[in-house]
Structures are given as C-alpha cells and as structure tokens.
Amino acid sequence: MFFVELFKNKLKTQIIGKKIFYYEQTESTNDDIWKLFDKNKEDGILVIANNQTAGKGRGNNVWHANKGHDIVCSFLLKEKHNYQNIGIYSLLIPVGIINGIKQTTNIPLTIKWPNDLFYKDKKVGGILIESKKIDQSIYLDIGFGINVNSSICDFPKEILNNLNSLKNIYKSEVQREPLLANILNSIEKLLNNKKNIVKHWMNSCNHINKKVNIIHKNRPTQAIFKTVNNRGQAIVNYQGKDILINEPFF
C-alpha cells in the first residue's frame, strides 16, 4: 500500500504534482499521463502506481517492478521553447533522483548514460522521457522506476544478476512515500536552477574515460566516453576524434 496523504505532506513542489493520480494497478504510468493530458490539457500531472503491469523501458525494453515494493511514477512538464532545449532534462532528472535518494538513505547512486541509475555495477533504476509537440509547446512525459524494497530474487531470472534494490543496499526497508517526495522535491529544485547541471551529472557518471560500446555509422564499435553537452548528448573519443552520440550504449 502506498499512503498518498503521507506523500502529499512531504511534497513541497509547485509544478510537479499539481494534480496527483494514484492507481493501485495500471499498465503504464507513461501511457496514463498522455490519457490524462488529453482530458486536462495542463502540465504538472503526476501519476503514481502501486503496481505496474506493462512498464516501458527505452526502445522495446520492459521495465519490471514488484507490486507494493518499488516506485513507478510519471509526471508531465511543459517546455515553452524548442526541441534543442529538452535534452537537458535527460541530465537533470537522474541528478534529481540521485539527490533525493541520497537525502533519504545516504546511498550514492551513479549514472550510466543516458538513463540508468546504478549502485556499483548493478542497476537500481531507469528513466523514460517521451515528448510531444502541441501547438507551440513541447510536453515531456517523464517516467521513472526505482527498485526500492524488492528482494533481488523477485525479479525475472534473466535479469536478476544485473539488478539491485535500495533495501538490499541499505539493509532495511525504505519508506516509499518520503523517498518519492524527496526525489520530486529535488527534481523541481533543479528545474528552477539548471546552472551547472552538466557538472552535477558528470560528478555522478560511472564511466568517464572508460570504453563504451556505441553504434557509429550504423555499425557497433567501441569508443572512450568523455563528457556530455547541455543537450544531453554523449561526447566520445573515436579514433582520436570527439564525436556526438545520441543512441544508447549497448
């Protein structure tokens, strides 16, 4: 059970969560956002689910979460300008999540470009950002999932060796309501001050100057990760030259 009133009491945001929708079970909180937007036509919508049955990862991947144990949610933001400005959200959101988790548990997570949250070499969370241009505005549907109180054995066998949870790291259950509130409070704080977001992201990156597997000119190859720009693109060194990468590492 997720206690919505406890969560609301901890939430200090002005934008995120202007309207909160809680579902005991849903297929996808990202899909729910678009359906609700069609009815409400406003940003700030927040969807929280206690159980998600068809969560989406990047591409055709599936996001697995365990009922009553983990955090799955999505929220809607409005960007007034153009698509060149929205890449910064792929940096800002993971930094905000990491800050909120550290504030709650003191666990220092790291980021794997573009959207994965790690503790050491195992994944703890993931982020999915979808966008639509409507009239002169761009709307961002930002969803994320965090393995909070799941036991590792609760996940499918084919992925359990690559996952971790806050409970497993913290050696104790973590109350989801204040955790999610702290995360969203941290995200909105960054929304109000985007200065130095690349620096903050780089401070949490777990593969600086390391080899990464990329797709370049439609072919798989390796390069050395260097940094990101404020559009959220990765900059890697390939055969002595710095190039921009938009597709996820594999």
C-alpha positions as CSV (number, residue, x, y, z in Angstrom):
1,M,0.0,0.0,0.0
2,F,1.2,3.5,-0.9
3,F,0.0,6.2,1.5
4,V,-0.9,9.1,-0.7
5,E,-1.6,11.6,2.1
6,L,1.8,10.9,3.7
7,F,3.4,11.5,0.4
8,K,1.5,14.8,-0.1
9,N,2.5,16.0,3.3
10,K,6.2,15.6,2.3
11,L,5.9,17.0,-1.2
12,K,7.0,20.7,-1.4
13,T,6.7,21.2,-5.2
14,Q,4.8,24.0,-7.1
15,I,4.8,22.4,-10.5
16,I,5.2,18.6,-10.2
17,G,2.1,17.1,-8.6
18,K,-0.4,20.0,-9.2
19,K,-2.8,17.1,-9.9
20,I,-1.9,13.7,-8.4
21,F,-3.5,10.5,-9.6
22,Y,-2.8,7.3,-7.7
23,Y,-3.6,3.8,-9.1
24,E,-3.4,0.6,-7.2
25,Q,-2.6,-1.0,-10.5
26,T,-2.0,0.2,-14.1
27,E,-0.3,-0.9,-17.2
28,S,2.0,2.0,-17.8
29,T,2.2,5.3,-15.9
30,N,3.7,7.0,-19.0
31,D,0.6,6.0,-21.0
32,D,-1.7,7.2,-18.3
33,I,0.0,10.7,-18.4
34,W,-1.0,11.1,-22.1
35,K,-4.5,9.9,-21.5
36,L,-5.0,12.3,-18.6
37,F,-3.4,15.2,-20.5
38,D,-6.0,14.7,-23.3
39,K,-8.7,15.4,-20.7
40,N,-6.9,18.0,-18.5
41,K,-4.6,19.9,-21.0
42,E,-2.2,21.0,-18.4
43,D,1.2,20.2,-17.1
44,G,2.1,19.2,-13.6
45,I,0.1,15.9,-13.7
46,L,1.7,13.2,-11.6
47,V,0.7,9.5,-11.8
48,I,1.9,7.0,-9.1
49,A,1.2,3.3,-9.3
50,N,1.5,0.7,-6.6
51,N,1.7,-1.9,-9.3
52,Q,2.6,-1.6,-13.0
53,T,2.0,-4.5,-15.3
54,A,3.4,-3.2,-18.6
55,G,6.1,-0.7,-17.7
56,K,8.2,0.6,-20.6
57,G,11.9,0.9,-20.8
58,R,13.9,2.5,-23.6
59,G,13.2,1.2,-27.1
60,N,11.3,-2.1,-26.9
61,N,12.5,-2.9,-23.4
62,V,10.2,-3.7,-20.5
63,W,10.6,-2.2,-17.0
64,H,10.0,-4.7,-14.3
65,A,8.7,-3.6,-10.9
66,N,7.2,-5.6,-8.0
67,K,3.8,-4.8,-6.6
68,G,3.8,-2.8,-3.3
69,H,7.6,-2.7,-3.1
70,D,9.0,-0.3,-5.7
71,I,8.4,3.2,-7.1
72,V,6.9,3.7,-10.5
73,C,5.6,7.1,-11.5
74,S,5.4,9.6,-14.3
75,F,4.8,13.4,-14.5
76,L,4.3,15.9,-17.2
77,L,6.3,19.1,-17.8
78,K,5.8,21.8,-20.4
79,E,8.8,23.2,-22.3
80,K,8.0,26.6,-23.9
81,H,10.8,26.7,-26.5
82,N,12.1,24.1,-29.0
83,Y,13.5,20.6,-29.1
84,Q,17.1,21.8,-28.7
85,N,16.3,22.7,-25.1
86,I,14.8,19.4,-24.0
87,G,18.0,17.4,-23.9
88,I,18.9,18.9,-20.6
89,Y,16.1,17.0,-18.9
90,S,17.9,13.7,-19.6
91,L,20.7,15.1,-17.4
92,L,18.5,16.9,-14.8
93,I,16.1,14.1,-14.0
94,P,18.7,11.4,-13.0
95,V,20.7,14.0,-10.9
96,G,17.4,14.9,-9.1
97,I,16.6,11.3,-8.4
98,I,20.1,10.6,-7.1
99,N,19.9,13.6,-4.8
100,G,16.6,12.6,-3.4
101,I,17.7,9.0,-2.8
102,K,20.9,10.2,-1.1
103,Q,19.0,12.6,1.1
104,T,16.7,9.8,2.2
105,T,19.1,6.9,2.5
106,N,22.6,8.3,2.1
107,I,23.1,5.7,-0.7
108,P,25.3,7.2,-3.5
109,L,24.0,6.0,-6.8
110,T,25.7,6.7,-10.2
111,I,24.5,7.3,-13.7
112,K,25.1,5.3,-16.9
113,W,24.3,7.4,-19.9
114,P,21.6,8.1,-20.9
115,N,19.0,6.9,-18.4
116,D,20.2,4.2,-16.0
117,L,20.9,4.5,-12.3
118,F,23.4,2.2,-10.7
119,Y,24.9,1.1,-7.4
120,K,28.4,-0.1,-8.2
121,D,27.8,-2.4,-11.2
122,K,24.1,-3.2,-10.8
123,K,21.1,-1.3,-11.9
124,V,18.7,0.2,-9.4
125,G,16.5,2.5,-11.5
126,G,15.7,3.7,-15.0
127,I,14.2,6.8,-16.7
128,L,12.0,7.1,-19.8
129,I,11.3,10.5,-21.3
130,E,8.7,10.9,-24.1
131,S,7.8,14.1,-25.8
132,K,5.0,15.6,-27.9
133,K,4.8,19.0,-29.6
134,I,1.4,20.5,-29.2
135,D,0.7,24.0,-30.7
136,Q,3.8,26.0,-29.8
137,S,4.9,24.0,-26.7
138,I,6.6,20.7,-26.1
139,Y,5.3,18.4,-23.4
140,L,7.6,16.0,-21.6
141,D,6.2,12.8,-20.1
142,I,8.9,11.8,-17.6
143,G,8.6,8.3,-16.1
144,F,11.0,6.5,-13.8
145,G,11.2,3.3,-11.8
146,I,13.3,2.6,-8.8
147,N,13.9,-0.8,-7.1
148,V,13.1,0.2,-3.5
149,N,12.0,-2.7,-1.3
150,S,12.2,-5.7,-3.7
151,S,14.3,-8.7,-3.0
152,I,16.5,-9.5,-5.9
153,C,15.0,-12.9,-6.2
154,D,11.7,-11.3,-7.0
155,F,12.9,-10.3,-10.5
156,P,12.9,-12.5,-13.6
157,K,15.8,-14.9,-13.7
158,E,17.2,-13.5,-16.9
159,I,17.9,-10.1,-15.3
160,L,18.2,-10.6,-11.6
161,N,22.0,-10.8,-11.7
162,N,22.2,-7.3,-13.1
163,L,19.8,-5.6,-10.6
164,N,20.0,-4.3,-7.1
165,S,17.5,-2.6,-4.7
166,L,17.7,0.1,-2.1
167,K,16.5,-2.3,0.5
168,N,19.3,-4.8,-0.4
169,I,21.9,-2.0,-0.2
170,Y,20.5,-0.2,2.8
171,K,19.9,-3.5,4.7
172,S,16.5,-2.2,5.7
173,E,13.2,-1.3,4.0
174,V,12.9,2.3,2.8
175,Q,9.6,4.1,3.2
176,R,8.5,4.9,-0.3
177,E,6.3,8.0,0.4
178,P,9.0,10.3,1.8
179,L,11.5,8.9,-0.7
180,L,9.4,9.8,-3.7
181,A,8.6,13.2,-2.2
182,N,12.3,13.9,-1.7
183,I,13.1,12.9,-5.2
184,L,10.4,15.1,-6.8
185,N,11.4,18.0,-4.5
186,S,15.0,17.6,-5.7
187,I,14.0,17.5,-9.3
188,E,11.9,20.6,-9.1
189,K,14.7,22.4,-7.3
190,L,16.9,21.7,-10.3
191,L,14.1,22.8,-12.7
192,N,14.3,26.2,-11.0
193,N,18.1,26.4,-11.3
194,K,19.6,24.5,-14.2
195,K,23.0,26.1,-13.8
196,N,26.0,23.7,-13.7
197,I,23.7,20.7,-14.5
198,V,26.4,19.1,-16.7
199,K,28.9,19.4,-13.9
200,H,26.4,17.8,-11.5
201,W,25.7,15.0,-14.0
202,M,29.4,14.3,-14.6
203,N,30.1,14.1,-10.8
204,S,27.7,11.1,-10.7
205,C,28.7,9.4,-14.0
206,N,30.2,5.9,-13.6
207,H,32.1,5.6,-17.0
208,I,34.2,8.7,-17.5
209,N,37.2,7.9,-19.7
210,K,36.1,4.3,-20.0
211,K,35.4,2.2,-23.0
212,V,31.8,2.2,-24.1
213,N,30.1,0.2,-26.9
214,I,28.4,2.5,-29.4
215,I,26.7,2.5,-32.8
216,H,28.6,4.7,-35.2
217,K,27.6,4.9,-38.9
218,N,25.2,2.0,-38.3
219,R,28.0,-0.2,-37.0
220,P,28.8,-1.4,-33.5
221,T,32.2,-0.3,-32.3
222,Q,34.0,1.0,-29.2
223,A,34.9,4.5,-28.1
224,I,36.1,6.3,-24.9
225,F,33.4,8.3,-23.1
226,K,34.5,11.9,-22.4
227,T,31.5,14.0,-21.3
228,V,28.0,15.2,-22.2
229,N,26.8,18.5,-23.5
230,N,23.8,20.6,-22.3
231,R,21.6,18.9,-24.9
232,G,22.1,15.6,-23.2
233,Q,24.3,14.1,-26.0
234,A,27.3,12.0,-25.2
235,I,30.7,13.0,-26.4
236,V,33.0,10.1,-27.0
237,N,36.5,9.9,-28.5
238,Y,36.5,7.6,-31.5
239,Q,39.8,7.0,-33.4
240,G,41.3,10.2,-32.0
241,K,38.3,12.5,-32.7
242,D,35.5,13.6,-30.4
243,I,32.0,12.8,-31.8
244,L,28.4,13.2,-30.6
245,I,26.4,10.1,-29.8
246,N,22.6,10.1,-29.5
247,E,21.9,6.3,-29.4
248,P,22.3,4.5,-26.1
249,F,25.4,2.4,-25.4
250,F,24.9,-1.3,-25.7
